[in-house]
Amino acid sequence: MKVAAIQMVSTGILSENLAQARALLEQAAQEGAELAILPEYFCLIGPHDADKLAIQEAFGAGPIQTFLADTARQLGLWLVGGTLPLTAAKPDRVFNSTLVYNAQGEYVARYDKIHLFRFDNGVESYDESRVLDRGAQPTRFALPSKDGHLWQVGLSVCYDLRFAELYRGYARDGVDLILVPSAFTHTTGQAHWEVLLRARAIENLAYVGAAAQGGVHPSGRRTWGQSMLIDPWGQILVQRAQGAGVVCAELSPHTLLQRRSQLPALEHRVL
């Protein structure tokens, strides 16, 4: 199965971001991708955390969800919609949610980001809990590829990457592919992004697809980028350092089975 990770440098203007996402998804489809992954906050990165509240949508209806469903159907892609803000119970909070659509444009799965990022090094300061409600449930879905293999796919978002127990749970459930749409800061990404992604692939003997924000945004925020696809042995198949673009790679169920047979670490778990 050919998978595309979409890298963006999103702005504070929704229409601009949807247009950028559409163009990149068209490129992914032209390159033969069956599955495309948009980055976290593909629809908006504005100057203030609260900007997300202004474009929030009720689950099941709204222009961003319509865009995702229509694009998946028109391009014939399974589409993982990075994240978008979905309405929560409190008026000053939203969920940071990943929505998945099949190639017919039908909704398949929802994952609300569980772990909320907080970081303060005296220069940069972030606290997602100011505007986000945390999710509570891991989510996986089944994707039948054109060659007949039924891929089991686990969802996560950005800061989740630091919590190995989430991914170990997916491994216990038989997940073959882990997705990590992200908007890592330049500071934390430079230090930890690649090593964490490769560790999640290695320890769970699974493919990893990471679509990231990558560049300097009009808000002044700088994101790390380095969108990539990684095989179950921890080898980077393809990556993009900075700037908007598409990275594609073929994922093989035969490679997955071979690696798990050669090193049956998942069968050796004790704890």
Secondary structure, 3 states (H helix, E strand, C coil): CEEEEEEECCCCCHHHHHHHHHHHHHHHHHCCCCEEECCCCCCCCCCCCCHHHHCCECCCCCHHHHHHHHHHHHHCCEEECCCEEEECCCCCCEEEEEEEECCCCCEEEEEECCCCCEEECCCCEEEHHHCEECCCCCCEEEEECCCCCEEEEEECCHHHHHCHHHHHHHHHCCCCEEECCECCEHHHHHHHHHHHHHHHHHHHCCEEEECEEEEECCCCCEEECCEEEECCCCCEEEEECCCCEEEEEECCHHHHHHHHHHCCHHHHCCC
